[in-house]
Amino acid sequence: MHRNISRSNRRVRQSRKRRKKKIQLFLNFLMLVCIWIVIFCIGVLKERENETDTDAKSFISSIEYAANESTVFNNEQKSFDNESESIDKVSDDFDNGWNLTLVNKWHPLPEKLEIETVELSNGECVDKRIYPYLQKMFDDARAEGIYPIVRSGYRTRTEQEDIYNDRIQGYQADGMSAEEAKTETELWVAVPGTSEHELGLAVDINADKVHSEGAQVYAWLENHAHLYGFINRYPPDKTEITGVANEPWHYRYVGVEAASEIHERGICLEEYLENDGN
């Protein structure tokens, strides 16, 4: 009897231990779940804080961007205003008549001539006062599918002398006498000191030979150059007056008003100046 009671007590104790172990395991599991929930909540809160910070930074950045854009716009507006002022200044300078300076074989360049040039993208130079109009003319031509280039712009006296002498030597090498070579040369190349290229107001304009051909460029210039103040300086029917053979590539700046009248009347610069009493 006593032995049966002992066995019964032992079973009860073992049963209690198993229950305690199950309870402990349950509590441990519950604790892990609680810890995981707490960690998850903390993560969510941090993510929301980061999102808030990002939104704030984005808002601040947008304000800074707007401020920067405003500054850029103001700078561009100032640049445009400065360019307009520069063009206005050039227009005012035209009243001095420099744009109508006559240079040919009978009228050499003035002895005291000060020229301030600007360099083009291909290394050629022109009088800086005509640059805005030359650039505008080229931009508008390209917009219509015509691609001109400045083959030759301002020349120093030395450069003009080299071109002149080289041409004479070339004709002599072809069998012409010295006098014949000189006469033929001066139909195409101005005597040094009488070239408009030394004046800085003349440009030889050719085609780029990639997008346009010479005939296309010359035709466009014939119809549009006067709108920008340029004239075909040596028309084919004015050789006796200009002293230079036809050069459809040689354009000279004289100002929009003079160029428009010269174009409309079909005259050359010499005739324009003579008729105007200049």
Helices and strands as residue ranges (DSSP letters): H 2-93, G 94-96, G 98-100, E 117-119, E 125-127, H 131-143, E 148-152, H 157-173, H 178-188, G 196-198, E 202-207, H 214-224, G 225-228, E 230-232, H 239-242, E 250-253, H 256-265, H 269-275
